[in-house]
Amino acid sequence: KSASSTDLERMEAAYRSGELDLFQLSQQLQDWAREQLSQEDLTAAESWVHKEFSQTDCRFAVRSSATIEDGKASSFAGQFESQLNVKI
C-alpha cells in the first residue's frame, strides 16, 4: 500500500471509531488533499480544461469524494465540501 492509501485508511478508521467527528475528518482530508495535489503536476489537466471551457461561460460544481462518502450502496459525494458556481 502507498503511504497516501495508509493515511486515508487511518483517517477512516479514526472516524469510524469516533476518534474524529465529521468536521475533524473533513479538515484532515482537506489538508491531506492539498498536500497530495501540491506534489502532482496538473499542468496537462489544467490546460485541457482551459482549452475546452474558456470560450464559454461554464460554471462547475466541485465536490469532495472519499471512500466514506461513496460506497456500493450509496453516494454522498460532497459531504465534506462542495463549491458551486466555480468558474475557470
Summary of the structure (lengths in Angstrom):
residues: 88
radius of gyration: 15.5
end to end distance: 34.5
largest distance: 47.9
contacts: 189
relative contact order: 0.16
helix: 49%
strand: 15%
